[in-house]
């Protein structure tokens, strides 16, 4: 059980880093590879993005 607890604390400890990293990667993808967001936008139901809903 202590291994699970330490893994969660590491994730929580660096959550800001993960968010910033995702933003740094996501902005260039949206700008230079617009076909990726266009593809992901196909998976939408009732104006809700299924990939985003899955991660939330």
HELIX and SHEET records of a PDB file:
HELIX    1   1 UNK A    2  UNK A   13  1                                  12    
HELIX    2   2 UNK A   15  UNK A   32  1                                  18    
HELIX    3   3 UNK A   34  UNK A   41  1                                   8    
HELIX    4   4 UNK A   50  UNK A   55  1                                   6    
SHEET    1   A 2 UNK A  44  UNK A  45  0                                        
SHEET    2   A 2 UNK A  48  UNK A  49 -1                                        
END                                                                             
